[in-house]
Amino acid sequence: MRLPALLFLLLTKITTAAPVCPAGAAVAYFRLEARRPDAAYAIPIDRVNRLQKGDTVVFFPSDPPVPTDVSGARVALLLLTPATGELRLLETKKANSRQEWVLPEDVAAIAVAYGPRGLDDDKMRHAATKDPELIAQLAEYSEKTAQTEIVLSALTGRRQNDDRAVDAALQGLATTGGAAKLDRTASLDQQTLSLFRTLNPAIGSYDPLAPEPQQRWQQSAMLASSVAGLFFGNTVGLAGGGAALFLNMRSLMFPKTELRSALLREAPEPALCAAKTAASRTKFAYLWARRMPLGAPPKLQLARTAHWAIGLPATAPVEAADLDLGSAGRAFRWKLVDGKGAVITVPVSVPVGEKLLRVASVPKTAKPGMYKLIAEWDWATVEVAGDVRVHPVPELAPLRLTADSADRLTTNSGEVRARLEGAPTYFVNSLQLLRLGDPLAKPVALPFAAGPQGEWLEFAVNTAGMAVGPYALTIGQQGGGKAELAVAIQPPAPALDGLPIAVHAGAAETIVLTGRGLERIEKLTSKYARIDWDAGRREARVLLAAKAPAEIDMEAHVEGRHQPLRLARALRALGPKPLITAVTRAPQQAGPVERLAGEIDVAMPAAFSMKVQNLPGVAVALACKEPGMTVAAVEGRQLDADTLYFTVPAGLPVGCTLEATVGGSNAASLGKTVALPVLTGFVLTDEAGAEAGTFKGVLRGQGLEAIARTGWTADAARDVAGLPAPEGAGQKLEIVMPWPAPAPHAPLRVWLRGETESRLTTAKF
């Protein structure tokens, strides 16, 4: 098992290693550095922004990976000076040992000519001073060289998950497309790929969005080779006017020598790269050039305190002019420095076109705390204004929904904003919500934003159509950390009808609540009342506090909610409840049939007076106790401070136990409503009845169908056999009476249906 594993690792190393010279070969191995008098360190030539008079350029030959004869190699330095506009050739030197050139002037562009078999000093010096066209051509060539090296560095030094360096390099390449015509309204990716396909159709297969890191890496290596091949071949699209430069220099400086363009690579090994050549007797020379970026050290200000986590990628938005951003991209040796002077080196990059500093990974050697971010720019130190706070990677498990946020997550309430608290949220990079218990449910990505100090994270969720029940909120963090939080989508909050509900002060009062969702209410509370809630009967017994305001809020403690539901102005506090202490009935007009005690004849009005404590007004509500319905409301007349006089109208329902209330007072019983027959005539005929000693009689009047029996005394009654017959506007009822009557002009007694006691009437024989 060890051998296959070893072969796999070796194969991976080979296939992912960055090529030293894409599309070419190393023709020399050396590096160039610049030194400034009294400076503590040297800078690789590709990092220098300004070369000035007195600086030293140092040539360091390095050991090639294979034996190479450099005994006859020569190297020369050419300078383009900004003050005089001259092209100067410094002394040519042996290329097999360390060499130095002290610069006699400030430098606008620098070039290195390398001859593996030597260089002709006299001809080169003569051409540099006699042909002014070389100046502009060398400047243009150096610009193309620098641009190409930036692209190759980004492509061959690419990390498996870092596409931004490549994007930035491709953007730079797209903006200097030469003869390639681009659609400036298209996206950057489309412009870049269009450029590549114009320059070389073979590059068209490059896919910058390839899903697999290995595939992207291999495509980057292929693309690097294609770009380098274009440069080495002096293609107009990349090299611009390079062809003219090479024709002039070959004829003037390098007669009988094949001049080739070259690129200087610092990594993975210092090398001078050029197009591959077959073995021949041709004498070759190679030219590398670079225009000095010049400019001034950048001035950068962090847009806000940056928060970075140890071991994770990080960014820091900056406020800076475009020139400063370009200059910052050439800064190096980025470091974090704390208040005690401790220094942590960090891999900072400045993406093209973005006001952003980007860190591939905050070093694990960093300790939590506050830092300043500094960098080197040539031999000057640049400090970024503002602070960087470094944190350990936060634990996400303590994050919780705030109570009010959890209560807002109710179905069909539209877009809801909710907030997480309990742990730093600077580094959260994803939120997903998944319904539990549904095998067909899919995670839904949620938009979110962290607080300025990472103290909270707010997200939005559209609850329209969301099912009530449990959900899982998955919180993702940079570096792959995750946490899962249980949340719930709640049903709509309970709602009460008929608010505000009037409640009297002084004594506990029972009120019946109506509305929706009341079964979820576990408790009702109020600052100004004691409330005993009976959920089964939907009744609340309320006792107001002594100094309750006119309008009172209630809080409903609801199943599943974290905070009480506020019911604004749910109760209306009234004065002490009216109390009816006595009822007096005025004599009701007598009718032809006896009215028993406590009865109210519905055929005529009845008058009453009531003694009422805390009398609130003169409105009287009349209701039937059974079946509990209001039958009338009448206006009374106040006789004194606590006496109210009112009249019960005729025509109320029959069989009603009538009660009266005033302003929500206790109910006072007035009596039972009855409908009594009206007798207008009674005769006894001489026709004998079916029984001995009885004679037939006739009653006339109205409502006679209510009479079930008749008689002279309470213990001797005869049943009424039939029903009354219509007679004009009234009725006629045949009855049977015993004879003789107990006394002359004895009054007739009747028994109404459903009653056991007789009633005297005004009818007499």
Secondary structure, DSSP 8 states (H G I E B T S, - for coil): -HHHHHHHHHHHHHHHS--SSTTSEEEE-EEEEEE-TT-SS-EEGGG-S-B-TT-EEEEEE---SS----TT-EEEEEEE-TTT--EEE---EESSS-EEEE-SS-BSEEEEEEETT---HHHHHHHHHH-THHHHHHHHHHHHHHHHHHHHHHHHT--TT--HHHHHHHHHHHHT-TT----TTS-HHHHHHHHHHHH-GGGGG--TT-SSHHHHHHHHHHHHHHHHHHHHTT-HHHHTTHHHHHHHHHHHT-TTSEEEE-EEE-SSS-EEEE----S-S--EEEEEEEE---------EESS-EEEETTS-EEEEEE--HHHHHHHTT-EEEEEEETT--EEE--EE--TT-SEEEES---TT--SEEEEEEEEETTEEEEEEEEEEEE-----TT-EE-HHHHHH-BTT--EEEEEEESS--TTEEEEEEEETT-TT---EE--EEE-TTSS-EEEEEE-TT--SEEEEEEEEEGGG-EEEEEEEEB----EESS-SEEEEESS-EEEE--EESGGGEEEEEBTTEEEEEETTTTEEEEEE-TT--SEEEEEEEETT-SS-EEEEEEEEEEEE--EEEEEEE------SB---TTEEETTS-EEEEEEEET---SEEEEEETTTTEEEEEEE-EEEETTEEEEEE-S---TT-EEEEESTT---EEEEEEE---EEEEEEEEEEE-SSTTEEEEEEEEE-GGGEEEEEEETTEEEE--S--EEETTEEEEEEEEESS-SSTT-EEEEEETT-SS-EEEEEE-
